[in-house]
């Protein structure tokens, strides 16, 4: 398919559906945490994501170390921090916004680890996003505890580490990315269960399992099947059919869905400084994604 072609109506609908699923995901996490401790919730999520899905997928031929690294960063690290952040009071909608800073942590890590060079638009986007995060973090209080904000930033950093592992996985040639995600889901349950036993304690685990409700099961099922398997499956399908620059910008809509869902479901409201910081963060993301092609187009127009 040509890089300049637009998405077919069916594929556009699928892309928007995935964004809806991922945006609502943050509210579902909050519902799940009402009955299950955060680390245990993470373990259950990945148990259900792996079984029985792995029976239908062949494991891609990728070194074991990359499965372990992906599982420990993208899954254990990101979701242990994110679930804990929402557990201690981080608003679910604001978490969906702050988590988008993973793009800029990825940018920093590629410079430090892979020795890539920044382009001007990337540096500008990074500075704008950093300013937005500082504004959001400065407004901590009863409606947004500082610990919750810092844990969400840590989750974004772990997501960025997982992105670097994904790049290493990509060197092993074309593969079924959903199959990789499914088999990598075997990694997180044991570390998360161990952390849950150590931090949350056996009594909390036993109480959560004994009082496991339909709401808890629905939350775990949504996180495993909708957000993980359906979301990654459709996203992989879209990335295989269209250029990345046509698909990636859809993620800018995730915070919009997350903030709206948090407001409707839980009455979450933001202070003006949160809106200002969020606007800076989103402008930074926009500049990072579209700055280079826009500048190139302007140069071509000026020469013409």
N, C-alpha and C positions, 0 to 999 in steps of 0.2 A: 504494500500500500504506500502511496506517495506521501512523503513527509508533509506536504502542503495540504493533504486531504483532511476534511473535517470528519469528526466521529459520526458513524452511522447512528440513527436515532436509537436503535436498540442498545448500542454500546454506550451512548451518552446516558441512557437511562440506567445502565449497569454501573457506570462510574458514579452517578449521583446517588444510587442506592448504597454503594459501598461507603461513600462519604456520610450518608445518613446513619448507617450502621456504626461506623467508627465514631461519629459525633455523639450518638446516644450511649455508646459504650461507657463513657465516664459516669453518667447517671446510673447505669446498671452496676458499675463497680460500687457506688455508694449504697445502692440497695443491698448488694451482696454482703457488704461489710457490716450491715445491721445485724447479721446473724453469724458471721464467720470472721475470725481474725484475719488480718491482711495476708500474712505469709501462708497460712493454711489455704486461703482463698486462691492464692497464686498456684499452689501445688495442685489443687483440685482442677483448676482451669487447664493446666497442661496435661494432667492425667486424661482428662476427657478429650483434649485436642489430639492426643496420641492414639488413644484406644476408642473405637476400633479402626480409626482411619488408616493406621499403618498397615492393616491387612490388605488394603486396596492400592497401596503405593509401594513401588520398589525403591529402596534407598539409593539415592544418587551416589556415584563413585567419587566421594570427596573424603579427604583424610579425616580420621577420627578427631584429630585435634581441632579441626574447624567446626565440627559438630559441637564439641565441648565449648569452644570459645564463643560460638554463636549463642548456645544455650545459656551460658553463664553471663553474657553481657546483655543481649537483646531481650532475654526472657527473665532470668533470675534477677539481674541487676535492675533492669528498667522497671519491672513490675513489682519487685519487692519495695523499691523506693516509691513508686507511684501509688500503690495500694496503701502503703503506710502513710503517705502524705494525705490522702483523702480520709484515712482513718483518724488522723489527728486534727482534722478540721479544714483542710484545704478545700475550698468550693470546687465542685466537680467541673463547672464551666470554666473557671479560671485555670484549673489544671490542664484542660484541653488547650488553652491558649499558651500557657507557659511551656508546655511540652514541645511546642513547635520550635523552640530555641535549639532543638536537636540539630537543625540544619546548620546552625552557626558553630556548634561544638564540632560537628563533622568537618566543617571548613577549617577550623583551627587544628584539628587532629591530622587532617591531610597535609597541612603545611609542616607540622612538627614531625609527623611519623613518615609520611610519604614524600616529603620535600617538594610538594607542589607549590606553585607560586600563586599568590592572590592576584586577581584582576581588580581593577579600580572599583567596579560595581560591587564586587564581593566584600571589599574592605568597607565601602560606604554602608552596605547592608548590615555588616557585622557591627559597626559603630552605632547605627540606628537601633538595632535590636538590643545591644547592650544597654543603651540608654533606656529603652522600654523596660527591660528586666529590672534595672535599678529603680525606676519609678514604681513598678508593681511591688517590688520587695520593700520599698520605703513605706508602703501603706499597710504594713502588717498590723494586726490588732485582733480584736475579738472575731471579726468576720473572716480574717485570713491570718492564722498563726504563722509566725516567721519560720517555725520548724516545718510546717507544711509546704511553704514556698521553697525552702532550701531542699527538701526531699524531692520536690517536683523537678527542680533544676538538676539534682543528682540523677533523676530518672532520665532526663533529656540527655545528659552526658553519657549515660550507659547506652542509650539508644544510638548515640553517635559512635560509640565503640563498636556496637553491633553492625553499624553501617560499614565500618572498615573491614570487619570480618566478612560481610556480604561481598565486598569487592574482591577479597581474596578467594572466596568461593567461586566467583564468576570467572576466575582464570582457568577453571577446570572445564570450560566449554559449556555449550547450551545444555540445559537440564530442566527438569520439572521443578521449579522453585517451590511449589506447594508441597511436593514430596519431601524436599529438603526441610521445610518448616515442620512438617508432620514428624519426621524422624528426629529432628532436633528437639522436638517437644518431649522426647524421652529423657533429656538431660535435666530440666528444671525440677521435676517433682522431688527427687531425693534431697538436693540441697535446700529447697524451700521447706520441706518437711523437717529437716534437721534444724534449720534456722527457727522454724515455728516452735519446735520442741524446746530449743534453747532460750528463745526470747519470749514467746507467748506462753509457754509452759504446757505440760501434759494435761493439766486440769482444764485449761481453756480449749484445748483441742477436743478433749472428751466431751465437754459441755456443748461445743459447736456441733459435733457429730451426732450427739444424742438428741439435740433440739433442731436437727437439720430439717428445714421447712421446704415447702414447694417454692416459696419465693427465693430461697437460697439455691435450690436446684436450678430454677429458671435462670438465675443470674449466672451461675457457673456454666450452664448450657449455652447461654447467649455469648459469654466471653469466649468459650471454646469453639463453638460451632459457627456462630454468626461472625464475631469480630475476627477470629483467627482463621478458621478454615474457609468460610465463604469469602471474607474480606481479602485474604491473601490469594485465594484461588482466582477470584475475579480480577484482582489487581495484576496478577501475573499474566492472565489472559490478555488484558488491555495493553500491558507493556510489550507483549509479544506482537501485537497487531499495529501499534502506533508508536511514533517517536516519543521518547521520554518527556520532551518539552511540551507535548500536548496532554500528557496524563498527569505529570507531577503537579501542575498548578491547581488541580482539583483539591489537593490537600489543604489549600488555603481556606477552604470552606468548612473544614472540620471544627475549628474553634467557634464559627458562627452557629453550627448545629449544637455544639457542646454548651455554649453560653445560653442559647435559647432553651435547651432541654433543662439545664440547671435552674433557670428562672421559672419555667412552667412547673417542673416536678417538685422543686424544693424551695421556691421563692428566693433563690440566690440573687442578691443585688450587688452591684459594683459601685465603688466610690469613683468620683470623677478622675482621680489619679490613676485608678485601674484602667479606665477607658483610654486615658492619655498614653499610659504605658503600653496597653494593648495595641493602640493605633501605631505607635512607633515600632513595635515588634512586627506587626503585619506589613508596614511600609518597608521595613528592613528585608522581610522575606520577599516582597514584591521586587525590590531593587536587586536582590540577589538572583532571583529567577529570570527577570526580564530586562535588567539593566544593560547587559552586554548586547543583546539583539536590538534593543531600542537605540542605543548609541550607534551601532553599525548602520542601522537604517537611516538615522539622522545624517550620518556622514555621507552616505550614498546620495541622499536628497540634496545635501549642500553642494556636492560635486556636480550633480545633474543640473 
